[in-house]
């Protein structure tokens, strides 16, 4: 039988202290260090790191390693040794005998004793004493201990072990991380033209999209890291166009640089019928984002004198594109040939933004700078007879104001999460459709999925029957036909399963047109006149940059056009790739800028309505976001008579549906991918999901998992697929904005202070953006579960408050908590943080901290699952 002997009174001779959180990153070199032969007493390091990471042990098994203490002096030395502290407590023990292996006979076990302290031992000159350190993990996570040896001087050894289960072990990296090197570029000044898809040939538009080539002098300034004069003085009515066009140039230059990260070397092309197929890793996650009509350049890898060939993309599949090159390239190709490939950035969407910014010069001043208007708007509104019976007082007020509007300036609907912004827009749209025969409505959202949602809500209101020939869902040619819901395809225009814009004569007959912001430019291309639309509605306007919002506004508005924007400037804003462009104004949406103007900033109901009644979430889920972001004005209105928390027996406080599970894992990278993952957190997420679904009261579709790193998304999906749970959505905060689930699980990933500090330094990542925090914690309807390292997340003031909110309500489980800290009050709107879902572009990696963050290896974040799918290619 194995006995354990405690400290008795011996440990009182040494001062005891709590070791708290020890970051294994700080001990990489020490835990791989071999003691020098010159040391008078040499003490080995047990469980040394392998490839810079702690060794692993399976939960339920015992890990054992020896510690050798060698006396190299000519005098005997006294040794006192002790396990100073362990996290989790009492998981490490010492012994003077090697622990018996499982299945040993009882006689062997009888003589084995474990200790937390080893009292005085005398080591003779030249003698080596071997003792044994054992770890018996009961749960997954990083296990840490500090060993103290008193041999003339005090010597410490810090030990780390990563306790794992089968899931985390299956996700272990097969390739050590190494930063990817720069790829060689070949010249494409001259190239052999490829075969363009038929859908992009010979299209004739009433209003052609100009080229908008970047002026050389501005390009040179930006590439020299100099800021053009057009933006140094800030935004004014006089410089509006030049200001935003300059920011767009900065953004476009960065986008082109970003594309270089995806270039490929020594790859093969496989013949597939009329096409050559190229496998593109990451394509399924839109990294890079490629659509039909884009093109690449290819060149033989080992023939420096060979020509570059242009290959057009004719088909995009999960992880490959089908290309068509010039006929001689196609004929001479052999599948064993090796090529270097360069991807290209498609400029069409950027040209749309330049065009919209140009057209903004023709807008009435009240659209761009309403505070410069001398008049005071008074709206005469009639009593509303609602179509939907579920409207509250604030929604009714805003709809009455919209129906009474005569034109500029825009009307804003400010709605925190779950307050019914989209429902309010839909009611206003249906009221106009039902009561005004002359109303012509353009309804826009930032993404295809959001635009589809608007169409579904408009059609779903049975009290008003919208005629099929009066509503149109505009899709870009590049959108896959199968991407559209079969019930909605009859509201689209297409030819041979290729979406198109109808001719002008058909367009002007529709009373409601639904589109993405970008695709709205197709209507202008067909020749729709300024003033044709009586009303323009922009949903989720906080997510769009100002030039993007101008696409559906600047070309169609006259002074009497009614513009309505709905959104929340406290949630995620536009994704901008150039940090310089974001800093100087591109990161602020049109909606947010209007909120800074008189009279919007004072809440004048003739200009803005604030929705405050939340119908989504449990009151205690809403409590902290309301306090931090919405001046404690949110009113929880969800019916909690039936709550899933009633049968979640693992909740420590069944009346409190927010659980923080603290776990010390290990954040890792693999191969040349700079994205982070934490497989210990993956295991914990899977464990919780299995508990949630085992009762039969929750389906997979009721659960969502939010995590900030793309590699963590992939690891989670892999684990869930292995357990046949493919219907649980896993994604970034950006992919969940505007969505909800009964249960949301958040995996924060980070488990090392060094990396967390790096994210904060560059305003990157999950834990440094208050708006990302706000979105993440407001997606849950009935239960919110946070999985993360409390010692890391507590460094951020917002996550710190969430952690202690859970702890104060007896809803914290897991590893020991850090000390409670006091943070100065922070304004979430003042945080100048990069709105990037993937926050480790290679130019910002830790081994490159002192370089300027404007390198070719920047990785491109994804704004939405439908990003760029509405591209218009000429």
C-alpha positions in Angstrom: 0.0 0.0 0.0 1.3 3.5 -0.8 1.4 6.0 2.0 1.8 9.8 1.8 3.7 11.6 4.5 2.9 15.3 5.0 5.0 18.3 6.0 4.8 17.9 9.8 6.6 20.7 11.5 9.7 20.8 9.2 8.0 23.0 6.6 7.5 25.7 9.1 11.2 26.5 9.0 10.6 28.0 5.5 8.3 30.8 4.7 5.2 29.7 2.9 3.7 31.6 0.1 1.2 31.1 -2.7 2.9 30.5 -6.0 -0.2 31.8 -7.9 0.0 31.5 -11.7 3.4 30.5 -13.2 3.7 31.1 -17.0 5.5 28.2 -18.6 6.7 30.6 -21.3 9.0 32.2 -18.7 10.6 28.9 -17.9 11.3 27.5 -21.4 15.0 27.8 -21.2 15.3 26.7 -17.6 13.2 23.6 -18.0 15.4 22.5 -20.9 18.6 23.4 -19.1 21.3 20.8 -18.1 23.1 21.8 -14.9 26.7 22.8 -15.4 29.5 20.5 -14.3 31.0 23.6 -12.5 28.1 23.8 -10.1 29.1 22.5 -6.6 25.8 20.7 -6.3 24.1 19.6 -9.6 20.3 19.1 -9.5 18.6 17.9 -12.6 15.3 19.3 -14.0 12.5 16.7 -13.9 10.1 16.5 -16.8 12.2 18.8 -19.2 10.4 20.6 -22.0 10.2 19.0 -25.4 10.3 21.4 -28.4 9.7 24.3 -25.9 6.5 22.8 -24.5 5.7 20.9 -21.3 5.5 17.1 -21.5 2.1 15.4 -21.5 0.5 12.8 -19.2 -2.9 11.2 -19.6 -5.5 11.9 -16.9 -5.8 8.9 -14.6 -2.2 7.8 -15.1 0.9 8.6 -13.1 3.9 10.4 -14.6 7.2 9.7 -13.0 10.7 11.2 -13.5 13.9 11.1 -11.5 15.8 14.0 -9.9 19.5 13.5 -9.5 21.4 15.5 -6.9 25.2 15.2 -7.3 27.7 16.6 -4.8 30.8 17.7 -6.8 32.5 19.2 -3.7 35.1 17.6 -1.4 32.9 17.9 1.6 29.6 16.2 2.6 26.5 18.4 2.1 23.2 18.3 3.9 20.1 18.2 1.7 16.6 19.3 2.6 14.0 19.0 -0.1 10.3 19.9 -0.3 7.4 20.3 -2.6 6.9 24.0 -1.9 3.5 24.3 -3.7 1.5 22.6 -6.4 -1.3 23.6 -8.7 -3.6 21.8 -8.5 -2.9 21.2 -4.9 -1.3 17.9 -3.8 -0.9 16.5 -7.3 2.9 16.1 -7.0 4.7 13.8 -4.5 8.4 12.8 -3.8 9.8 9.4 -3.0 13.2 7.9 -2.4 12.1 4.7 -4.3 11.0 4.6 -7.9 7.2 4.3 -7.8 6.1 0.7 -8.7 4.5 0.3 -12.1 0.8 -0.5 -12.3 0.1 -4.1 -11.6 3.1 -4.6 -9.4 2.8 -7.2 -6.6 1.7 -6.2 -3.2 5.1 -6.8 -1.7 6.6 -4.1 -3.9 3.8 -1.6 -3.1 4.1 -2.2 0.6 7.5 -0.7 0.9 6.8 2.4 -1.2 6.1 5.7 0.6 5.4 9.1 -0.9 6.3 12.5 0.7 5.7 16.2 0.3 9.0 16.8 2.1 12.2 14.8 2.4 14.0 15.6 5.6 17.8 15.8 6.0 19.9 13.6 3.7 23.7 13.6 3.8 25.3 13.4 0.4 29.0 12.4 0.4 31.6 13.9 -1.9 31.2 12.6 -5.5 27.9 10.9 -4.5 24.7 11.2 -6.6 21.4 10.8 -4.8 18.3 10.0 -6.9 14.8 10.8 -5.8 11.6 10.5 -7.7 8.9 13.0 -8.6 5.4 11.7 -9.4 2.3 13.5 -10.7 -1.2 12.0 -10.5 -3.5 14.4 -12.5 -7.2 14.0 -11.8 -8.3 16.5 -14.5 -7.0 18.0 -17.7 -4.9 21.1 -17.7 -1.5 22.4 -16.9 -0.1 21.0 -13.6 2.7 23.0 -11.9 4.9 22.5 -8.9 7.9 24.3 -7.3 10.5 22.1 -5.7 12.9 23.6 -3.1 16.3 22.1 -2.3 18.3 23.5 0.6 22.0 22.5 0.0 24.1 25.4 1.4 22.1 27.7 -0.9 18.4 27.4 -1.8 17.8 26.0 -5.3 14.4 25.8 -6.9 13.1 23.7 -9.8 9.8 24.6 -11.5 8.0 21.7 -13.0 5.2 21.7 -15.6 3.1 18.8 -16.9 0.2 19.0 -19.3 -2.6 16.5 -18.3 -4.6 15.5 -21.3 -7.4 13.2 -22.4 -7.9 11.4 -25.7 -9.4 14.4 -27.4 -6.6 16.8 -26.6 -4.0 14.2 -27.5 -5.6 13.6 -30.9 -5.2 17.3 -31.7 -1.5 17.6 -30.8 0.7 19.3 -33.3 2.5 17.0 -35.7 4.8 19.8 -36.8 6.7 22.3 -34.6 5.9 25.9 -35.3 8.3 27.8 -37.6 7.7 31.2 -39.0 7.0 31.0 -42.8 9.6 32.7 -44.9 9.0 35.2 -47.7 8.2 33.7 -51.0 10.0 34.6 -54.1 8.0 36.8 -56.5 8.2 36.7 -60.3 7.5 39.5 -62.6 4.0 39.8 -64.1 4.6 43.0 -66.0 4.2 40.8 -69.1 2.1 37.6 -69.2 0.1 35.4 -71.5 -3.6 36.2 -71.1 -5.9 33.4 -69.9 -9.4 32.3 -70.8 -12.0 34.4 -69.1 -15.3 32.8 -68.0 -18.2 33.5 -70.3 -20.3 35.2 -67.7 -17.8 38.1 -67.5 -17.6 38.8 -71.2 -19.3 41.5 -73.1 -21.5 42.9 -70.3 -22.8 46.4 -71.2 -23.7 48.8 -68.4 -25.3 52.2 -68.6 -22.9 53.5 -66.0 -19.5 51.9 -66.3 -17.3 51.5 -63.3 -14.1 53.7 -63.8 -10.7 52.2 -63.2 -9.6 54.5 -60.4 -5.9 53.7 -60.8 -3.9 54.7 -57.7 -1.9 58.0 -58.3 1.8 57.3 -58.2 2.6 60.2 -55.9 0.1 59.0 -53.2 1.3 55.4 -53.5 4.9 56.5 -53.0 4.0 58.5 -49.9 2.1 55.6 -48.4 4.8 53.1 -49.2 7.3 55.4 -47.5 5.1 55.4 -44.4 4.2 59.1 -44.9 0.6 60.3 -44.3 -0.9 62.3 -47.2 -2.0 65.8 -46.5 -5.6 64.9 -47.5 -6.2 63.2 -44.2 -4.0 65.0 -41.7 -6.5 67.8 -41.1 -9.4 65.4 -40.4 -12.7 65.1 -42.1 -14.6 68.2 -43.3 -17.3 68.9 -45.9 -14.7 70.4 -48.2 -12.3 67.5 -48.2 -14.8 64.7 -47.8 -14.1 62.9 -51.1 -10.3 63.4 -51.1 -10.2 62.3 -47.4 -12.0 59.0 -47.9 -10.4 58.2 -51.3 -7.0 58.6 -49.7 -7.9 56.2 -46.9 -9.3 53.8 -49.5 -5.9 53.9 -51.3 -4.1 53.1 -48.1 -6.5 50.2 -47.6 -6.1 48.9 -51.1 -2.3 48.9 -50.9 -2.5 46.9 -47.7 -5.0 44.4 -49.3 -2.6 43.8 -52.2 0.2 43.2 -49.7 -1.9 40.8 -47.7 -2.5 38.7 -50.7 1.2 37.9 -51.0 0.9 35.7 -47.9 -1.0 33.1 -49.9 1.4 32.8 -52.8 2.6 29.2 -53.4 5.8 27.6 -54.6 6.6 24.2 -56.2 2.9 23.2 -56.5 1.2 21.0 -59.1 -1.8 21.5 -61.2 -4.0 18.5 -62.0 -5.9 18.2 -65.3 -9.6 18.0 -64.9 -11.5 18.0 -68.2 -11.1 21.4 -69.8 -9.6 22.9 -66.6 -6.4 22.7 -64.5 -7.1 22.2 -60.8 -5.1 23.9 -58.0 -5.5 22.8 -54.4 -5.4 25.9 -52.2 -5.1 25.2 -48.4 -7.4 27.4 -46.4 -9.7 28.1 -49.3 -12.7 26.6 -47.5 -12.2 29.2 -44.8 -11.8 31.9 -47.5 -8.1 32.4 -46.9 -7.5 33.5 -49.5 -11.0 34.5 -50.6 -11.4 33.6 -54.3 -14.5 33.6 -56.5 -15.3 32.9 -60.1 -13.8 35.4 -62.4 -10.7 36.0 -60.3 -7.4 35.1 -61.8 -3.9 33.9 -60.7 -0.5 33.9 -62.3 1.5 30.7 -62.7 5.1 30.1 -63.9 7.2 27.0 -64.2 9.1 26.7 -60.9 12.6 26.0 -62.3 12.5 27.9 -65.6 13.5 31.5 -64.9 13.1 32.6 -68.5 9.6 31.1 -69.0 6.6 33.4 -69.3 4.1 34.1 -66.6 0.6 32.8 -67.5 -2.7 34.2 -66.4 -5.3 31.6 -65.3 -8.9 32.6 -64.7 -11.0 30.8 -62.1 -14.0 29.1 -63.6 -15.1 27.1 -60.6 -14.5 27.2 -56.8 -14.8 24.0 -54.8 -14.1 23.2 -51.1 -10.3 23.5 -51.3 -9.5 23.8 -55.0 -10.1 26.1 -57.9 -10.6 25.1 -61.6 -8.5 27.3 -63.9 -8.3 28.0 -67.6 -5.1 29.3 -69.1 -4.1 30.1 -72.6 -4.4 27.2 -75.0 -0.6 26.5 -75.3 -0.2 26.3 -71.5 -3.2 23.9 -71.3 -1.8 21.7 -74.1 1.8 21.6 -72.8 0.8 21.0 -69.2 1.8 17.7 -67.5 0.5 16.9 -64.0 4.0 16.3 -62.7 5.1 19.9 -63.6 5.9 22.2 -60.7 4.7 25.8 -60.7 5.1 28.9 -58.6 1.7 30.7 -58.1 0.8 34.3 -57.3 -2.7 35.3 -56.3 -4.1 38.6 -57.3 -6.3 41.1 -55.4 -9.6 41.8 -57.3 -10.1 45.6 -57.3 -13.8 45.7 -58.2 -15.2 46.2 -54.8 -12.6 48.8 -54.0 -13.5 50.6 -57.3 -17.1 50.6 -56.1 -16.0 52.4 -52.9 -14.1 55.0 -54.9 -17.1 55.6 -57.1 -19.4 55.9 -54.1 -17.1 58.4 -52.5 -17.0 60.5 -55.7 -20.8 60.5 -55.9 -21.0 61.7 -52.3 -20.0 65.1 -53.5 -23.5 65.5 -55.0 -25.3 64.7 -51.7 -27.1 67.3 -49.7 -25.0 68.6 -46.8 -27.5 67.3 -44.3 -26.7 63.7 -45.3 -22.9 64.1 -44.6 -22.8 66.8 -41.9 -26.3 67.1 -40.3 -24.9 69.3 -37.5 -24.2 72.1 -40.1 -27.9 72.4 -40.8 -29.5 75.5 -39.4 -33.0 74.2 -39.2 -34.6 72.0 -36.5 -36.6 69.0 -37.8 -40.1 68.4 -36.5 -41.8 65.3 -37.7 -45.5 65.1 -37.9 -46.5 61.5 -37.2 -49.9 59.8 -37.2 -51.0 57.1 -34.8 -49.6 53.8 -36.0 -51.7 50.7 -36.6 -49.1 48.0 -36.3 -48.9 45.1 -38.7 -47.0 43.1 -36.1 -48.6 42.8 -32.7 -45.3 42.5 -30.9 -44.0 46.0 -31.0 -43.0 48.0 -27.9 -43.3 51.7 -27.2 -39.8 52.6 -28.6 -40.3 50.6 -31.7 -43.7 52.2 -32.4 -42.2 55.6 -31.9 -39.4 55.1 -34.3 -41.7 53.7 -37.0 -44.1 56.6 -36.7 -41.1 59.0 -37.1 -39.9 57.1 -40.2 -43.3 57.2 -41.8 -43.5 61.0 -41.1 -40.0 61.8 -42.5 -39.7 64.1 -45.6 -36.0 63.5 -46.3 -32.5 64.3 -45.0 -30.9 64.0 -42.6 -30.8 60.2 -41.9 -32.9 58.7 -39.1 -31.0 56.3 -36.8 -32.3 53.3 -34.9 -29.8 52.5 -32.2 -30.4 49.1 -30.8 -28.2 47.1 -28.3 -28.2 43.3 -28.9 -31.5 41.6 -29.1 -33.7 44.7 -29.0 -35.5 44.1 -32.3 -33.7 46.5 -34.7 -34.4 44.3 -37.7 -38.0 43.7 -36.7 -38.4 47.5 -36.5 -37.0 48.0 -40.0 -39.2 45.2 -41.3 -42.3 46.8 -39.8 -41.4 50.2 -41.3 -40.8 48.6 -44.7 -44.2 46.8 -44.7 -46.0 49.9 -43.5 -44.7 51.8 -46.4 -45.4 49.0 -48.8 -49.0 48.6 -47.6 -49.9 52.3 -47.4 -48.0 54.1 -50.1 -48.2 53.0 -53.7 -45.5 55.3 -54.8 -42.9 54.1 -52.3 -39.8 52.6 -53.8 -37.6 50.9 -51.1 -33.9 49.9 -51.3 -33.1 47.6 -48.3 -29.4 46.7 -47.7 -27.3 44.7 -45.2 -23.6 44.2 -45.1 -23.6 40.4 -46.0 -25.6 38.0 -48.1 -26.7 36.1 -45.0 -28.0 39.3 -43.4 -29.8 40.4 -46.6 -31.4 36.9 -46.9 -32.6 37.3 -43.3 -34.3 40.6 -44.2 -36.0 38.9 -47.2 -37.2 36.1 -45.0 -38.6 38.4 -42.3 -40.5 40.6 -44.9 -42.0 37.5 -46.5 -42.8 35.9 -43.2 -45.2 38.6 -42.0 -48.5 37.1 -43.1 -50.6 40.2 -42.3 -49.2 41.8 -45.5 -48.9 39.8 -48.7 -46.0 41.1 -50.7 -46.6 40.4 -54.4 -43.9 38.3 -55.9 -43.4 40.6 -58.8 -42.9 43.6 -56.5 -40.0 42.4 -54.4 -36.5 41.5 -55.7 -33.5 39.9 -54.1 -30.4 41.2 -56.0 -27.4 38.9 -56.0 -24.0 39.4 -57.6 -23.0 37.1 -60.5 -20.3 35.5 -58.4 -22.7 34.2 -55.7 -23.1 30.4 -56.1 -26.6 29.5 -57.2 -26.8 26.7 -54.6 -26.0 29.3 -51.8 -29.6 30.7 -52.0 -32.5 29.1 -50.1 -34.7 27.2 -52.6 -37.7 29.1 -51.3 -36.2 32.4 -52.2 -34.8 31.7 -55.6 -38.0 32.8 -57.3 -37.3 36.4 -56.0 -33.9 36.4 -57.8 -32.9 37.0 -61.4 -30.6 34.5 -63.1 -29.7 32.8 -66.4 -28.3 29.3 -66.5 -27.9 29.4 -62.7 -25.8 32.6 -62.9 -27.3 35.6 -61.0 -27.7 38.8 -62.9 -29.2 42.2 -62.5 -32.4 42.7 -64.5 -32.5 45.4 -67.2 -33.5 48.9 -66.2 -37.1 48.5 -67.3 -37.6 45.6 -64.9 -35.7 47.2 -62.1 -37.8 50.3 -61.8 -41.0 48.2 -61.5 -39.9 46.6 -58.2 -41.2 48.3 -55.0 -38.7 46.6 -52.7 -35.2 45.7 -53.7 -33.0 43.8 -51.2 -29.2 43.8 -51.6 -25.9 43.8 -49.9 -24.3 47.3 -49.6 -21.8 46.5 -52.3 -24.2 44.9 -54.8 -26.4 48.0 -54.6 -23.9 49.5 -57.1 -25.3 47.1 -59.8 -28.5 49.1 -59.8 -26.5 52.2 -60.5 -24.6 50.4 -63.3 -27.9 49.6 -65.0 -28.9 53.3 -65.0 -31.3 53.8 -62.1 -31.6 57.6 -61.5 -30.8 59.5 -58.4 -34.1 60.0 -56.5 -35.7 56.8 -57.8 -35.9 55.3 -54.3 -38.1 57.1 -51.8 -36.6 55.2 -48.9 -33.2 53.6 -48.3 -32.8 51.3 -45.3 -29.4 50.1 -44.0 -29.4 47.3 -41.5 -26.4 46.5 -39.3 -24.9 49.8 -40.3 -22.4 49.8 -37.5 -20.5 47.0 -39.3 -19.9 49.0 -42.5 -17.2 51.6 -43.2 -18.5 55.0 -44.3 -17.5 54.5 -48.0 -19.3 51.2 -47.9 -22.5 52.9 -46.5 -22.2 55.5 -49.3 -22.6 52.7 -52.0 -26.4 52.5 -51.5 -26.7 56.2 -50.5 -24.6 58.5 -52.6 -25.8 57.5 -56.1 -29.5 57.4 -55.3 -30.3 60.1 -52.8 -31.9 63.5 -53.3 -32.7 65.8 -50.5 -36.2 64.3 -50.1 -34.9 60.7 -50.0 -35.5 59.1 -46.6 -32.5 57.2 -45.2 -32.8 55.0 -42.2 -29.8 53.3 -40.5 -30.1 50.7 -37.8 -27.2 49.3 -35.8 -25.2 49.4 -32.6 -21.9 51.3 -32.4 -21.1 49.4 -29.3 -20.8 46.2 -31.3 -18.1 45.3 -33.8 -17.4 47.9 -36.4 -16.1 47.6 -39.9 -13.1 45.3 -40.6 -10.2 47.4 -42.0 -7.0 45.8 -43.1 -4.7 48.9 -43.0 -4.1 49.9 -39.5 -3.2 53.4 -40.7 -6.4 53.7 -42.6 -8.4 52.5 -39.6 -6.7 54.9 -37.2 -7.4 57.9 -39.4 -11.1 57.3 -39.8 -12.0 54.1 -41.9 -12.6 52.2 -38.7 -15.5 54.4 -37.8 -18.8 53.6 -39.4 -21.1 56.3 -40.9 -23.6 55.3 -38.1 -21.1 56.0 -35.4 -19.9 59.3 -36.9 -23.5 60.5 -37.1 -24.0 59.7 -33.4 -21.2 62.2 -32.6 -23.1 65.0 -34.4 -25.7 67.3 -33.1 -28.6 66.5 -32.5 -28.1 62.7 -32.5 -25.7 62.7 -29.6 -28.5 64.1 -27.3 -31.0 61.5 -28.3 -33.4 63.9 -30.1 -36.3 61.6 -31.1 -36.8 63.4 -34.4 -33.3 62.0 -35.4 -32.7 58.9 -33.4 -34.6 56.2 -31.3 -32.8 54.0 -28.8 -34.3 50.6 -28.3 -33.6 49.3 -24.8 -35.9 46.2 -24.4 -34.0 43.0 -24.9 -36.0 40.0 -26.0 -33.1 37.6 -26.4 -31.3 36.9 -23.2 -31.7 35.9 -19.5 -31.6 39.0 -17.3 -28.4 38.0 -15.6 -26.7 37.4 -18.9 -27.6 41.0 -19.8 -26.6 42.6 -16.5 -22.9 43.1 -17.1 -23.2 44.3 -20.8 -25.9 46.7 -19.8 -23.7 48.1 -17.0 -20.5 48.3 -19.1 -21.9 49.5 -22.5 -25.5 50.8 -22.2 -25.6 52.9 -19.1 -27.6 50.2 -17.3 -30.6 51.0 -19.5 -31.2 47.5 -21.0 -34.5 46.0 -19.9 -34.7 42.2 -20.0 -38.0 41.2 -21.5 -37.4 37.5 -22.3 -39.9 35.1 -20.8 -37.9 32.9 -18.5 -40.7 30.6 -17.4 -39.0 27.9 -19.4 -35.3 27.9 -19.0 -32.7 25.3 -20.0 -30.8 26.1 -16.8 -33.3 24.1 -14.8 -31.9 20.8 -16.0 -28.2 21.7 -16.2 -27.1 19.9 -13.1 -23.4 20.9 -13.5 -24.2 24.5 -12.8 -23.0 25.4 -9.3 -25.7 28.0 -9.0 -28.8 26.9 -11.0 -30.3 30.4 -10.7 -27.3 32.0 -12.4 -26.9 31.1 -16.1 -23.3 32.4 -16.5 -20.6 29.9 -15.7 -16.8 30.6 -15.8 -14.7 27.5 -15.9 -11.1 28.3 -15.2 -8.5 26.1 -16.8 -4.8 26.5 -17.3 -4.1 25.0 -20.7 -1.3 25.6 -23.2 -1.6 27.8 -26.3 0.3 26.5 -29.3 1.0 27.0 -33.0 2.0 24.4 -35.6 3.7 24.3 -38.9 3.9 27.8 -40.5 0.4 28.8 -39.3 0.6 31.8 -36.9 -2.9 31.2 -35.5 -3.2 29.9 -32.0 -5.0 26.9 -30.5 -5.5 25.4 -27.1 -6.4 21.7 -27.2 -7.0 21.6 -23.4 -9.8 24.1 -23.9 -11.1 22.1 -26.9 -11.4 19.0 -24.6 -13.3 21.0 -21.9 -15.6 22.5 -24.6 -16.4 19.0 -25.9 -17.0 17.7 -22.3 -19.5 20.4 -21.6 -21.3 19.9 -24.9 -21.6 16.2 -24.2 -23.2 17.0 -20.8 -25.5 19.5 -22.4 -26.8 17.2 -25.1 -26.9 14.1 -22.9 -30.2 15.2 -21.4 -32.0 15.3 -24.7 -33.4 18.8 -24.0 -30.9 20.6 -26.3 -30.1 19.9 -29.9 -26.8 20.6 -31.6 -28.4 23.6 -33.4 -29.1 25.2 -29.9 -25.3 25.4 -29.1 -22.7 27.8 -30.5 -19.0 28.0 -29.7 -17.2 31.3 -30.1 -13.4 31.5 -30.2 -11.1 34.2 -31.5 -8.5 32.1 -33.4 -9.1 30.3 -36.7 -6.9 27.4 -35.7 -9.0 26.9 -32.6 -12.1 26.8 -34.8 -10.6 24.1 -36.9 -9.5 22.0 -33.9 -12.9 22.3 -32.4 -14.6 21.3 -35.6 -12.3 18.3 -36.0 -13.1 17.2 -32.4 -16.9 17.6 -32.9 -16.9 15.9 -36.2 -15.1 12.9 -34.7 -18.0 12.6 -32.2 -20.6 13.0 -35.0 -21.7 16.5 -33.9 -21.4 18.4 -37.1 -24.3 20.8 -36.5 -22.8 22.8 -33.7 -21.7 26.1 -35.1 -18.1 27.1 -34.2 -16.8 30.5 -35.3 -15.4 33.8 -34.5 -17.2 36.7 -32.8 -17.6 38.3 -36.3 -19.4 35.2 -37.5 -21.8 35.3 -34.6 -22.7 39.0 -34.7 -26.4 39.3 -35.3 -27.0 35.6 -34.3 -28.1 33.9 -31.2 -28.1 30.4 -29.6 -29.7 29.0 -26.5 -26.3 28.2 -25.2 -23.0 29.9 -26.1 -19.6 28.6 -25.0 -16.7 30.9 -25.3 -13.1 29.5 -25.5 -10.6 32.3 -24.9 -7.5 30.2 -25.9 -4.8 32.4 -24.4 -2.8 30.8 -21.5 0.5 32.7 -21.5 1.0 36.3 -20.2 3.7 37.1 -22.8 1.3 36.4 -25.7 -1.5 38.3 -24.0 0.7 41.3 -23.5 1.7 41.1 -27.2 -2.0 41.2 -28.3 -2.7 44.2 -26.0 0.4 46.0 -27.3 -0.8 45.9 -30.9 -4.5 46.2 -30.1 -5.1 42.7 -31.5 -7.0 39.7 -30.3 -9.9 38.6 -28.4 -9.0 40.1 -25.0 -8.2 43.6 -26.1 -11.3 44.7 -27.9 -14.3 45.8 -25.7 -16.7 45.6 -28.6 -15.7 42.0 -29.4 -16.3 41.2 -25.7 -19.7 42.8 -25.9 -20.8 40.7 -28.9 -19.4 37.5 -27.5 -21.3 37.7 -24.2 -24.6 38.8 -25.7 -25.2 35.9 -28.1 -26.6 33.5 -25.5 -30.3 33.2 -24.8 -30.3 31.0 -21.7 -26.8 30.0 -20.8 -23.4 31.5 -21.2 -20.2 29.5 -20.4 -16.7 30.9 -20.5 -13.7 28.6 -20.7 -10.4 30.2 -20.2 -7.4 30.9 -18.0 -8.6 33.3 -15.3 -5.0 34.6 -14.7 -4.9 35.7 -18.4 -8.4 37.0 -19.0 -8.4 39.0 -15.8 -5.7 41.3 -17.2 -8.4 42.8 -19.3 -10.8 45.1 -17.4 -14.0 43.8 -19.1 -13.1 40.1 -18.8 -12.0 40.7 -15.2 -15.4 42.0 -14.3 -17.1 39.0 -16.0 -14.8 36.6 -14.0 -15.7 38.2 -10.7 -19.3 38.6 -11.6 -19.4 34.8 -11.9 -17.3 34.3 -8.8 -19.5 36.6 -6.7 -22.5 34.6 -7.8 -21.0 31.2 -6.9 -20.7 30.3 -10.5 -16.9 29.8 -10.9 -15.3 26.4 -11.2 -11.8 25.2 -12.0 -8.3 26.3 -11.1 -7.5 28.8 -8.4 -8.6 32.4 -9.0 -6.1 35.3 -9.3 -6.2 38.2 -7.0 -8.9 40.7 -7.5 -7.8 44.0 -9.1 -9.2 47.5 -9.4 -9.3 49.0 -12.9 -10.0 52.6 -13.8 -13.2 53.1 -15.6 -12.7 52.6 -19.4 -14.8 54.0 -22.2 -15.4 51.1 -24.6 -15.8 53.6 -27.5 -12.4 55.0 -26.9 -10.5 51.7 -27.5 -8.7 52.0 -30.8 -8.5 48.2 -31.4 -8.1 46.5 -34.7 -11.4 44.8 -35.5 -9.7 41.6 -36.7 -10.9 38.2 -36.1 -7.5 36.6 -36.8 -5.1 38.7 -34.8 -1.6 37.3 -35.4 -0.5 38.5 -38.8 3.1 37.4 -39.3 4.5 40.9 -39.4 3.3 41.2 -35.8 4.7 38.0 -34.4 6.7 38.1 -31.2 10.0 37.4 -32.9 9.4 40.6 -34.9 8.2 43.1 -32.2 10.5 45.9 -33.1 9.8 46.1 -36.8 7.2 48.3 -38.3 3.8 46.5 -38.7 3.5 46.9 -42.4 4.9 43.7 -43.9 3.9 41.5 -46.8 3.1 38.5 -44.6 0.0 40.0 -43.0 -2.7 37.5 -42.9 -6.2 38.6 -44.0 -9.0 38.3 -41.5 -12.5 37.3 -42.6 -15.3 39.7 -42.0 -18.2 37.4 -42.5 -18.9 33.9 -43.9 -20.3 35.6 -47.0 -17.4 38.1 -47.4 -16.6 39.0 -51.0 -19.3 36.6 -52.2 -21.1 39.6 -53.6 -18.2 40.6 -55.8 -19.0 42.1 -59.1 -16.5 41.2 -61.8 -16.3 42.8 -65.2 
